[in-house]
C-alpha cells in the first residue's frame, strides 16, 4: 500500500518524496492557492513542505493518510496534490497549481483517488468541504457525485480568519451510479 501508484488518461498519482518539495512549494506560496486550504500557512516555506513530506510518509505507513502527488503524464510536471485521510469518515482533499486550473485535472485526479478510497481502502463514504468563495472546487466535487451535507465556519490559517465552508458527502453507491 505504501508505494501505490494511480493513473488516469492524463495523470500519474504517486506518493510524495523529498524531491517534490521544491516543485510544490512555489504553488503553495501563491495566496490564490493557499487561501482555499484551511490548514496551510501563507507564506509556505521549504521547511513546511519538508515537514509535510516526512509527516505524511509516517501517516501512510500507519494507514492514516494517503496523499498523492499529481503529475502530468506527457510533460512529467507536478501540478498538484490529492488524497484521502481516514477520520470518522474518509476526508478527501486536493489542490492544484494555478497554471493548471480550469483544465479538468482536479476532477480527473479527485475521481481516481475517490475510486482508490472505495475500491482499495474499503470505505463506503467520503466527506469533503469547499470554501464559499471557491465555487470551482464545489463544481469538482459535484461532478464526482458529492451531495450537500451542511455548512460551517472553519478556521483558515492562511487567511488568519474563519471562512464559510460547504460540506459534502459521497457514498460508494452514488459514486458507482455515476460510473
PANU-591938 format. One record per residue: residue number from 1; residue in one letter; z, x, y of N, C-alpha, C, O in turn. Coordinates in nm, 2 decimals, decimal comma. Layout:
REM residues N
{node NUM "A" {Z X Y} {Z X Y} {Z X Y} {Z X Y}}
...
***
This chain:
REM residues 179
{node 1 "X" {0,00 0,08 -0,12} {0,00 0,00 0,00} {0,00 0,09 0,13} {-0,04 0,04 0,23}}
{node 2 "X" {0,05 0,21 0,12} {0,06 0,30 0,23} {-0,07 0,33 0,30} {-0,09 0,33 0,42}}
{node 3 "X" {-0,17 0,37 0,21} {-0,30 0,42 0,27} {-0,41 0,32 0,26} {-0,53 0,35 0,26}}
{node 4 "X" {-0,37 0,19 0,26} {-0,47 0,09 0,25} {-0,57 0,09 0,37} {-0,53 0,11 0,49}}
{node 5 "X" {-0,70 0,07 0,34} {-0,80 0,07 0,45} {-0,87 -0,06 0,43} {-0,91 -0,10 0,32}}
{node 6 "X" {-0,89 -0,13 0,55} {-0,96 -0,26 0,55} {-1,09 -0,24 0,62} {-1,10 -0,15 0,71}}
{node 7 "X" {-1,19 -0,32 0,59} {-1,32 -0,31 0,65} {-1,37 -0,45 0,68} {-1,34 -0,55 0,62}}
{node 8 "X" {-1,45 -0,45 0,79} {-1,53 -0,57 0,82} {-1,68 -0,52 0,84} {-1,70 -0,40 0,81}}
{node 9 "X" {-1,76 -0,61 0,88} {-1,90 -0,57 0,90} {-1,91 -0,45 1,00} {-1,99 -0,35 0,98}}
{node 10 "X" {-1,84 -0,46 1,11} {-1,85 -0,36 1,22} {-1,73 -0,26 1,23} {-1,73 -0,16 1,31}}
{node 11 "X" {-1,62 -0,29 1,16} {-1,49 -0,22 1,19} {-1,43 -0,16 1,06} {-1,45 -0,21 0,95}}
{node 12 "X" {-1,36 -0,06 1,09} {-1,27 0,01 0,98} {-1,13 0,00 1,04} {-1,11 0,04 1,15}}
{node 13 "X" {-1,04 -0,04 0,95} {-0,90 -0,05 0,99} {-0,82 0,03 0,90} {-0,82 0,01 0,78}}
{node 14 "X" {-0,74 0,12 0,96} {-0,66 0,22 0,87} {-0,53 0,24 0,94} {-0,51 0,22 1,06}}
{node 15 "X" {-0,43 0,30 0,86} {-0,30 0,33 0,91} {-0,31 0,43 1,03} {-0,40 0,52 1,02}}
{node 16 "X" {-0,22 0,43 1,12} {-0,22 0,52 1,23} {-0,18 0,66 1,19} {-0,09 0,67 1,10}}
{node 17 "X" {-0,23 0,77 1,25} {-0,19 0,90 1,23} {-0,17 0,97 1,36} {-0,22 0,92 1,46}}
{node 18 "X" {-0,10 1,09 1,36} {-0,07 1,16 1,48} {-0,20 1,19 1,57} {-0,19 1,19 1,69}}
{node 19 "X" {-0,31 1,22 1,50} {-0,43 1,25 1,57} {-0,48 1,13 1,66} {-0,57 1,15 1,75}}
{node 20 "X" {-0,44 1,01 1,63} {-0,48 0,89 1,71} {-0,41 0,88 1,84} {-0,46 0,82 1,93}}
{node 21 "X" {-0,30 0,95 1,86} {-0,22 0,93 1,98} {-0,30 0,95 2,11} {-0,29 0,87 2,20}}
{node 22 "X" {-0,36 1,06 2,11} {-0,44 1,10 2,24} {-0,56 1,00 2,26} {-0,61 1,00 2,37}}
{node 23 "X" {-0,59 0,93 2,16} {-0,71 0,83 2,17} {-0,66 0,69 2,21} {-0,73 0,62 2,28}}
{node 24 "X" {-0,54 0,65 2,18} {-0,49 0,52 2,22} {-0,41 0,52 2,34} {-0,40 0,41 2,41}}
{node 25 "X" {-0,34 0,63 2,37} {-0,25 0,63 2,49} {-0,33 0,60 2,62} {-0,28 0,52 2,70}}
{node 26 "X" {-0,45 0,65 2,64} {-0,52 0,61 2,77} {-0,54 0,46 2,78} {-0,54 0,41 2,89}}
{node 27 "X" {-0,57 0,39 2,67} {-0,59 0,25 2,68} {-0,46 0,18 2,72} {-0,46 0,08 2,80}}
{node 28 "X" {-0,35 0,23 2,67} {-0,22 0,17 2,70} {-0,17 0,21 2,84} {-0,06 0,16 2,88}}
{node 29 "X" {-0,23 0,30 2,90} {-0,20 0,33 3,04} {-0,28 0,24 3,14} {-0,26 0,26 3,26}}
{node 30 "X" {-0,36 0,15 3,09} {-0,43 0,06 3,17} {-0,34 -0,07 3,18} {-0,32 -0,14 3,08}}
{node 31 "X" {-0,29 -0,10 3,30} {-0,20 -0,21 3,31} {-0,26 -0,34 3,27} {-0,19 -0,43 3,22}}
{node 32 "X" {-0,39 -0,36 3,28} {-0,46 -0,48 3,23} {-0,44 -0,50 3,08} {-0,45 -0,61 3,03}}
{node 33 "X" {-0,42 -0,39 3,01} {-0,39 -0,40 2,86} {-0,24 -0,42 2,84} {-0,20 -0,52 2,77}}
{node 34 "X" {-0,16 -0,34 2,89} {-0,01 -0,34 2,86} {0,06 -0,47 2,92} {0,16 -0,51 2,87}}
{node 35 "X" {0,00 -0,53 3,03} {0,07 -0,65 3,08} {0,06 -0,76 2,99} {0,14 -0,86 3,00}}
{node 36 "X" {-0,02 -0,75 2,88} {-0,03 -0,86 2,78} {0,05 -0,83 2,66} {0,04 -0,90 2,56}}
{node 37 "X" {0,13 -0,72 2,66} {0,20 -0,68 2,54} {0,35 -0,67 2,59} {0,39 -0,59 2,66}}
{node 38 "X" {0,43 -0,76 2,53} {0,57 -0,78 2,59} {0,66 -0,66 2,56} {0,75 -0,64 2,63}}
{node 39 "X" {0,63 -0,58 2,46} {0,73 -0,48 2,42} {0,69 -0,34 2,46} {0,76 -0,24 2,43}}
{node 40 "X" {0,58 -0,32 2,53} {0,54 -0,19 2,57} {0,57 -0,16 2,72} {0,55 -0,24 2,80}}
{node 41 "X" {0,61 -0,03 2,74} {0,63 0,01 2,88} {0,50 0,04 2,95} {0,40 0,06 2,89}}
{node 42 "X" {0,50 0,04 3,08} {0,39 0,09 3,16} {0,45 0,17 3,27} {0,54 0,12 3,35}}
{node 43 "X" {0,41 0,30 3,29} {0,31 0,37 3,21} {0,36 0,40 3,07} {0,47 0,39 3,03}}
{node 44 "X" {0,26 0,42 2,98} {0,28 0,45 2,84} {0,24 0,60 2,82} {0,13 0,64 2,85}}
{node 45 "X" {0,34 0,67 2,76} {0,32 0,82 2,75} {0,28 0,86 2,61} {0,29 0,79 2,52}}
{node 46 "X" {0,24 0,99 2,60} {0,22 1,05 2,47} {0,34 1,05 2,38} {0,33 1,02 2,26}}
{node 47 "X" {0,46 1,07 2,45} {0,59 1,06 2,37} {0,61 0,92 2,31} {0,65 0,90 2,20}}
{node 48 "X" {0,57 0,81 2,39} {0,58 0,68 2,34} {0,49 0,66 2,22} {0,53 0,60 2,12}}
{node 49 "X" {0,37 0,71 2,23} {0,27 0,70 2,12} {0,32 0,77 2,00} {0,31 0,72 1,89}}
{node 50 "X" {0,38 0,89 2,02} {0,43 0,97 1,90} {0,54 0,89 1,84} {0,55 0,88 1,71}}
{node 51 "X" {0,63 0,84 1,92} {0,75 0,77 1,86} {0,70 0,65 1,78} {0,75 0,61 1,68}}
{node 52 "X" {0,59 0,58 1,83} {0,54 0,46 1,76} {0,48 0,50 1,63} {0,50 0,43 1,53}}
{node 53 "X" {0,40 0,61 1,63} {0,33 0,65 1,50} {0,44 0,69 1,40} {0,43 0,65 1,28}}
{node 54 "X" {0,54 0,76 1,44} {0,65 0,80 1,35} {0,73 0,68 1,30} {0,75 0,67 1,18}}
{node 55 "X" {0,76 0,59 1,39} {0,84 0,47 1,35} {0,76 0,38 1,26} {0,82 0,34 1,16}}
{node 56 "X" {0,63 0,36 1,29} {0,56 0,27 1,20} {0,52 0,33 1,07} {0,50 0,25 0,97}}
{node 57 "X" {0,52 0,46 1,06} {0,50 0,52 0,92} {0,61 0,49 0,83} {0,60 0,45 0,72}}
{node 58 "X" {0,74 0,50 0,89} {0,85 0,46 0,81} {0,86 0,32 0,78} {0,90 0,28 0,67}}
{node 59 "X" {0,82 0,23 0,88} {0,82 0,09 0,86} {0,72 0,05 0,75} {0,75 -0,04 0,67}}
{node 60 "X" {0,61 0,11 0,75} {0,51 0,09 0,64} {0,56 0,12 0,51} {0,54 0,04 0,41}}
{node 61 "X" {0,63 0,23 0,49} {0,68 0,27 0,36} {0,78 0,17 0,31} {0,79 0,13 0,20}}
{node 62 "X" {0,86 0,12 0,41} {0,97 0,02 0,37} {0,91 -0,13 0,37} {0,99 -0,22 0,34}}
{node 63 "X" {0,78 -0,15 0,39} {0,72 -0,28 0,39} {0,76 -0,36 0,51} {0,76 -0,49 0,50}}
{node 64 "X" {0,80 -0,30 0,62} {0,85 -0,37 0,74} {0,74 -0,39 0,85} {0,76 -0,48 0,94}}
{node 65 "X" {0,63 -0,32 0,84} {0,52 -0,33 0,94} {0,40 -0,28 0,88} {0,40 -0,18 0,80}}
{node 66 "X" {0,29 -0,34 0,92} {0,16 -0,29 0,87} {0,06 -0,29 0,98} {-0,03 -0,37 1,00}}
{node 67 "X" {0,07 -0,18 1,07} {-0,02 -0,17 1,18} {-0,15 -0,10 1,13} {-0,15 -0,01 1,04}}
{node 68 "X" {-0,26 -0,13 1,19} {-0,39 -0,07 1,16} {-0,46 -0,02 1,29} {-0,47 -0,10 1,39}}
{node 69 "X" {-0,50 0,10 1,29} {-0,59 0,15 1,39} {-0,73 0,08 1,37} {-0,77 0,08 1,26}}
{node 70 "X" {-0,79 0,03 1,47} {-0,92 -0,04 1,46} {-1,02 0,06 1,52} {-1,02 0,10 1,63}}
{node 71 "X" {-1,12 0,09 1,43} {-1,23 0,18 1,46} {-1,36 0,11 1,45} {-1,38 0,03 1,37}}
{node 72 "X" {-1,45 0,15 1,54} {-1,59 0,10 1,53} {-1,65 0,18 1,42} {-1,64 0,31 1,42}}
{node 73 "X" {-1,72 0,12 1,33} {-1,78 0,19 1,21} {-1,89 0,29 1,26} {-1,90 0,40 1,22}}
{node 74 "X" {-1,98 0,23 1,35} {-2,10 0,31 1,38} {-2,07 0,43 1,47} {-2,12 0,54 1,44}}
{node 75 "X" {-1,98 0,42 1,56} {-1,95 0,53 1,66} {-1,83 0,61 1,62} {-1,80 0,72 1,67}}
{node 76 "X" {-1,74 0,55 1,53} {-1,62 0,61 1,49} {-1,51 0,61 1,60} {-1,42 0,69 1,60}}
{node 77 "X" {-1,53 0,53 1,70} {-1,43 0,52 1,81} {-1,32 0,44 1,78} {-1,33 0,33 1,73}}
{node 78 "X" {-1,20 0,48 1,82} {-1,08 0,40 1,82} {-1,09 0,30 1,93} {-1,11 0,33 2,05}}
{node 79 "X" {-1,07 0,17 1,90} {-1,09 0,07 2,00} {-0,97 -0,02 2,02} {-0,96 -0,10 2,12}}
{node 80 "X" {-0,87 -0,01 1,93} {-0,75 -0,10 1,94} {-0,66 -0,08 1,82} {-0,68 0,00 1,73}}
{node 81 "X" {-0,56 -0,17 1,82} {-0,47 -0,17 1,71} {-0,44 -0,32 1,67} {-0,43 -0,41 1,76}}
{node 82 "X" {-0,43 -0,35 1,54} {-0,40 -0,48 1,50} {-0,31 -0,47 1,38} {-0,32 -0,38 1,30}}
{node 83 "X" {-0,21 -0,56 1,36} {-0,12 -0,55 1,25} {-0,04 -0,67 1,23} {-0,04 -0,77 1,31}}
{node 84 "X" {0,04 -0,67 1,12} {0,13 -0,78 1,09} {0,27 -0,71 1,06} {0,28 -0,60 1,01}}
{node 85 "X" {0,37 -0,79 1,09} {0,51 -0,74 1,07} {0,59 -0,85 1,01} {0,61 -0,96 1,07}}
{node 86 "X" {0,64 -0,83 0,89} {0,73 -0,93 0,83} {0,86 -0,95 0,92} {0,93 -0,86 0,95}}
{node 87 "X" {0,88 -1,08 0,95} {1,01 -1,11 1,02} {1,05 -1,24 0,94} {1,04 -1,24 0,82}}
{node 88 "X" {1,10 -1,34 1,01} {1,13 -1,47 0,94} {1,00 -1,52 0,88} {0,99 -1,56 0,76}}
{node 89 "X" {0,89 -1,52 0,96} {0,75 -1,53 0,91} {0,68 -1,40 0,94} {0,75 -1,31 1,00}}
{node 90 "X" {0,56 -1,39 0,90} {0,49 -1,27 0,94} {0,44 -1,29 1,08} {0,38 -1,39 1,11}}
{node 91 "X" {0,46 -1,19 1,16} {0,41 -1,19 1,30} {0,29 -1,11 1,32} {0,28 -0,99 1,27}}
{node 92 "X" {0,18 -1,16 1,38} {0,06 -1,10 1,40} {0,05 -1,05 1,54} {0,09 -1,12 1,63}}
{node 93 "X" {0,00 -0,93 1,56} {-0,01 -0,87 1,69} {-0,14 -0,78 1,70} {-0,18 -0,73 1,60}}
{node 94 "X" {-0,19 -0,77 1,82} {-0,31 -0,68 1,84} {-0,33 -0,65 1,99} {-0,28 -0,72 2,08}}
{node 95 "X" {-0,40 -0,55 2,01} {-0,45 -0,52 2,15} {-0,58 -0,44 2,13} {-0,60 -0,37 2,03}}
{node 96 "X" {-0,67 -0,44 2,23} {-0,79 -0,37 2,23} {-0,81 -0,30 2,37} {-0,77 -0,36 2,47}}
{node 97 "X" {-0,87 -0,18 2,37} {-0,90 -0,12 2,49} {-1,00 -0,20 2,58} {-1,09 -0,27 2,52}}
{node 98 "X" {-0,98 -0,20 2,71} {-1,05 -0,28 2,80} {-1,21 -0,27 2,78} {-1,28 -0,37 2,79}}
{node 99 "X" {-1,26 -0,15 2,75} {-1,41 -0,14 2,74} {-1,46 -0,22 2,62} {-1,58 -0,25 2,61}}
{node 100 "X" {-1,37 -0,27 2,53} {-1,41 -0,34 2,41} {-1,38 -0,49 2,41} {-1,39 -0,56 2,31}}
{node 101 "X" {-1,33 -0,54 2,53} {-1,31 -0,68 2,54} {-1,44 -0,76 2,54} {-1,54 -0,71 2,59}}
{node 102 "X" {-1,43 -0,88 2,49} {-1,55 -0,97 2,50} {-1,66 -0,94 2,40} {-1,77 -0,99 2,42}}
{node 103 "X" {-1,64 -0,85 2,30} {-1,74 -0,82 2,21} {-1,72 -0,88 2,07} {-1,79 -0,85 1,97}}
{node 104 "X" {-1,61 -0,96 2,06} {-1,58 -1,02 1,93} {-1,50 -0,93 1,83} {-1,47 -0,97 1,72}}
{node 105 "X" {-1,47 -0,81 1,88} {-1,39 -0,72 1,79} {-1,25 -0,77 1,76} {-1,21 -0,76 1,64}}
{node 106 "X" {-1,19 -0,83 1,86} {-1,05 -0,88 1,83} {-1,05 -0,99 1,72} {-0,97 -0,98 1,63}}
{node 107 "X" {-1,14 -1,08 1,74} {-1,15 -1,19 1,64} {-1,18 -1,13 1,50} {-1,12 -1,17 1,40}}
{node 108 "X" {-1,27 -1,04 1,49} {-1,31 -0,98 1,36} {-1,19 -0,90 1,30} {-1,17 -0,92 1,18}}
{node 109 "X" {-1,12 -0,82 1,38} {-1,01 -0,75 1,33} {-0,89 -0,84 1,29} {-0,83 -0,82 1,18}}
{node 110 "X" {-0,86 -0,93 1,37} {-0,75 -1,03 1,35} {-0,78 -1,11 1,22} {-0,68 -1,13 1,14}}
{node 111 "X" {-0,90 -1,15 1,21} {-0,93 -1,23 1,09} {-0,91 -1,14 0,96} {-0,86 -1,19 0,86}}
{node 112 "X" {-0,95 -1,02 0,97} {-0,94 -0,93 0,85} {-0,79 -0,90 0,82} {-0,75 -0,90 0,70}}
{node 113 "X" {-0,71 -0,87 0,92} {-0,57 -0,84 0,90} {-0,50 -0,97 0,85} {-0,40 -0,96 0,77}}
{node 114 "X" {-0,54 -1,08 0,90} {-0,48 -1,21 0,85} {-0,51 -1,23 0,70} {-0,42 -1,27 0,63}}
{node 115 "X" {-0,63 -1,20 0,66} {-0,67 -1,21 0,52} {-0,58 -1,12 0,44} {-0,54 -1,15 0,33}}
{node 116 "X" {-0,56 -1,00 0,49} {-0,47 -0,90 0,42} {-0,33 -0,95 0,40} {-0,27 -0,94 0,30}}
{node 117 "X" {-0,28 -1,01 0,51} {-0,14 -1,07 0,50} {-0,13 -1,18 0,40} {-0,03 -1,18 0,33}}
{node 118 "X" {-0,23 -1,27 0,39} {-0,23 -1,37 0,30} {-0,25 -1,32 0,16} {-0,18 -1,36 0,06}}
{node 119 "X" {-0,36 -1,24 0,14} {-0,40 -1,20 0,00} {-0,32 -1,09 -0,05} {-0,28 -1,09 -0,17}}
{node 120 "X" {-0,28 -0,99 0,03} {-0,22 -0,87 -0,03} {-0,07 -0,87 -0,01} {0,01 -0,82 -0,10}}
{node 121 "X" {-0,02 -0,93 0,10} {0,12 -0,93 0,12} {0,19 -1,06 0,08} {0,31 -1,08 0,07}}
{node 122 "X" {0,11 -1,16 0,04} {0,15 -1,28 -0,02} {0,22 -1,38 0,08} {0,30 -1,47 0,03}}
{node 123 "X" {0,21 -1,37 0,21} {0,27 -1,46 0,30} {0,19 -1,59 0,29} {0,07 -1,60 0,26}}
{node 124 "X" {0,26 -1,70 0,33} {0,19 -1,83 0,34} {0,18 -1,88 0,49} {0,13 -1,98 0,51}}
{node 125 "X" {0,24 -1,80 0,58} {0,25 -1,84 0,72} {0,25 -1,72 0,81} {0,33 -1,63 0,79}}
{node 126 "X" {0,17 -1,72 0,91} {0,18 -1,62 1,02} {0,21 -1,69 1,15} {0,18 -1,80 1,18}}
{node 127 "X" {0,28 -1,61 1,24} {0,30 -1,66 1,37} {0,25 -1,55 1,47} {0,23 -1,44 1,43}}
{node 128 "X" {0,22 -1,59 1,59} {0,18 -1,51 1,70} {0,21 -1,57 1,83} {0,25 -1,69 1,83}}
{node 129 "X" {0,19 -1,50 1,94} {0,21 -1,56 2,07} {0,11 -1,49 2,17} {0,07 -1,38 2,14}}
{node 130 "X" {0,08 -1,56 2,27} {0,00 -1,50 2,38} {0,05 -1,54 2,51} {0,10 -1,66 2,53}}
{node 131 "X" {0,04 -1,45 2,60} {0,09 -1,47 2,74} {0,00 -1,56 2,82} {-0,12 -1,55 2,81}}
{node 132 "X" {0,06 -1,66 2,89} {-0,02 -1,76 2,96} {-0,14 -1,72 3,04} {-0,24 -1,78 3,04}}
{node 133 "X" {-0,13 -1,60 3,11} {-0,24 -1,56 3,19} {-0,34 -1,47 3,11} {-0,42 -1,40 3,17}}
{node 134 "X" {-0,33 -1,48 2,98} {-0,43 -1,41 2,89} {-0,49 -1,51 2,79} {-0,47 -1,50 2,67}}
{node 135 "X" {-0,57 -1,61 2,84} {-0,62 -1,71 2,76} {-0,72 -1,66 2,65} {-0,75 -1,72 2,55}}
{node 136 "X" {-0,78 -1,54 2,68} {-0,88 -1,48 2,58} {-0,80 -1,46 2,45} {-0,86 -1,48 2,34}}
{node 137 "X" {-0,68 -1,41 2,46} {-0,60 -1,39 2,34} {-0,58 -1,52 2,26} {-0,58 -1,53 2,14}}
{node 138 "X" {-0,55 -1,63 2,34} {-0,53 -1,76 2,28} {-0,66 -1,81 2,21} {-0,65 -1,87 2,10}}
{node 139 "X" {-0,78 -1,78 2,27} {-0,90 -1,82 2,20} {-0,92 -1,74 2,07} {-0,97 -1,80 1,97}}
{node 140 "X" {-0,89 -1,61 2,07} {-0,90 -1,54 1,94} {-0,81 -1,60 1,83} {-0,86 -1,62 1,72}}
{node 141 "X" {-0,69 -1,64 1,86} {-0,60 -1,70 1,77} {-0,65 -1,84 1,73} {-0,64 -1,88 1,61}}
{node 142 "X" {-0,71 -1,91 1,82} {-0,76 -2,04 1,79} {-0,88 -2,03 1,69} {-0,89 -2,11 1,60}}
{node 143 "X" {-0,97 -1,93 1,71} {-1,08 -1,91 1,63} {-1,05 -1,88 1,48} {-1,12 -1,92 1,39}}
{node 144 "X" {-0,93 -1,82 1,46} {-0,90 -1,80 1,32} {-0,82 -1,91 1,26} {-0,78 -1,91 1,14}}
{node 145 "X" {-0,79 -2,01 1,34} {-0,73 -2,13 1,28} {-0,58 -2,16 1,33} {-0,52 -2,25 1,28}}
{node 146 "X" {-0,53 -2,08 1,41} {-0,39 -2,09 1,46} {-0,38 -2,23 1,53} {-0,47 -2,27 1,60}}
{node 147 "X" {-0,26 -2,29 1,52} {-0,23 -2,41 1,59} {-0,11 -2,39 1,68} {-0,02 -2,31 1,65}}
{node 148 "X" {-0,10 -2,46 1,79} {0,01 -2,45 1,88} {0,14 -2,48 1,81} {0,15 -2,56 1,72}}
{node 149 "X" {0,25 -2,40 1,85} {0,38 -2,42 1,79} {0,49 -2,40 1,90} {0,59 -2,34 1,88}}
{node 150 "X" {0,46 -2,45 2,02} {0,56 -2,45 2,12} {0,53 -2,34 2,22} {0,42 -2,27 2,22}}
{node 151 "X" {0,62 -2,32 2,31} {0,61 -2,22 2,42} {0,75 -2,17 2,45} {0,85 -2,24 2,43}}
{node 152 "X" {0,76 -2,05 2,52} {0,89 -2,00 2,56} {0,87 -1,89 2,66} {0,76 -1,83 2,68}}
{node 153 "X" {0,98 -1,86 2,73} {0,98 -1,75 2,82} {1,02 -1,63 2,74} {1,10 -1,63 2,65}}
{node 154 "X" {0,95 -1,51 2,76} {0,98 -1,39 2,69} {0,99 -1,28 2,79} {0,92 -1,28 2,89}}
{node 155 "X" {1,07 -1,18 2,76} {1,07 -1,06 2,85} {0,95 -0,98 2,82} {0,90 -0,97 2,71}}
{node 156 "X" {0,89 -0,92 2,93} {0,78 -0,84 2,93} {0,81 -0,71 2,99} {0,82 -0,70 3,11}}
{node 157 "X" {0,83 -0,60 2,91} {0,87 -0,47 2,96} {0,78 -0,41 3,06} {0,82 -0,36 3,16}}
{node 158 "X" {0,65 -0,42 3,03} {0,55 -0,36 3,13} {0,55 -0,43 3,26} {0,53 -0,36 3,37}}
{node 159 "X" {0,58 -0,56 3,27} {0,58 -0,63 3,40} {0,72 -0,63 3,46} {0,73 -0,65 3,58}}
{node 160 "X" {0,82 -0,60 3,38} {0,95 -0,60 3,43} {1,00 -0,74 3,47} {1,08 -0,75 3,56}}
{node 161 "X" {0,95 -0,84 3,40} {0,99 -0,97 3,43} {0,97 -1,06 3,30} {0,92 -1,01 3,20}}
{node 162 "X" {1,01 -1,18 3,31} {0,98 -1,27 3,20} {0,84 -1,33 3,22} {0,79 -1,35 3,33}}
{node 163 "X" {0,78 -1,37 3,11} {0,64 -1,44 3,11} {0,65 -1,56 3,03} {0,73 -1,57 2,93}}
{node 164 "X" {0,56 -1,65 3,06} {0,55 -1,77 2,98} {0,45 -1,75 2,86} {0,34 -1,71 2,88}}
{node 165 "X" {0,50 -1,77 2,74} {0,42 -1,74 2,62} {0,40 -1,87 2,54} {0,48 -1,95 2,52}}
{node 166 "X" {0,27 -1,88 2,49} {0,24 -1,98 2,40} {0,26 -1,93 2,26} {0,21 -1,82 2,22}}
{node 167 "X" {0,33 -2,00 2,17} {0,35 -1,97 2,03} {0,25 -2,04 1,95} {0,22 -2,16 1,97}}
{node 168 "X" {0,20 -1,97 1,84} {0,11 -2,04 1,75} {0,15 -2,00 1,61} {0,22 -1,91 1,58}}
{node 169 "X" {0,10 -2,08 1,51} {0,13 -2,06 1,37} {0,00 -2,08 1,29} {-0,09 -2,16 1,33}}
{node 170 "X" {-0,01 -2,01 1,18} {-0,13 -2,02 1,10} {-0,08 -2,02 0,95} {-0,01 -1,93 0,91}}
{node 171 "X" {-0,12 -2,13 0,88} {-0,08 -2,14 0,74} {-0,20 -2,08 0,66} {-0,31 -2,08 0,70}}
{node 172 "X" {-0,17 -2,04 0,54} {-0,27 -2,00 0,44} {-0,37 -2,11 0,43} {-0,49 -2,08 0,43}}
{node 173 "X" {-0,33 -2,23 0,41} {-0,42 -2,34 0,39} {-0,51 -2,36 0,51} {-0,63 -2,38 0,48}}
{node 174 "X" {-0,46 -2,36 0,63} {-0,55 -2,37 0,75} {-0,65 -2,25 0,76} {-0,77 -2,27 0,79}}
{node 175 "X" {-0,61 -2,13 0,72} {-0,69 -2,02 0,73} {-0,81 -2,03 0,63} {-0,92 -2,00 0,66}}
{node 176 "X" {-0,77 -2,07 0,50} {-0,87 -2,08 0,40} {-0,97 -2,19 0,42} {-1,08 -2,19 0,39}}
{node 177 "X" {-0,92 -2,30 0,49} {-1,01 -2,41 0,52} {-1,12 -2,37 0,62} {-1,23 -2,42 0,60}}
{node 178 "X" {-1,09 -2,27 0,71} {-1,20 -2,23 0,80} {-1,29 -2,13 0,73} {-1,40 -2,11 0,78}}
{node 179 "X" {-1,24 -2,07 0,62} {-1,33 -1,97 0,55} {-1,35 -1,85 0,62} {-1,42 -1,76 0,58}}
***
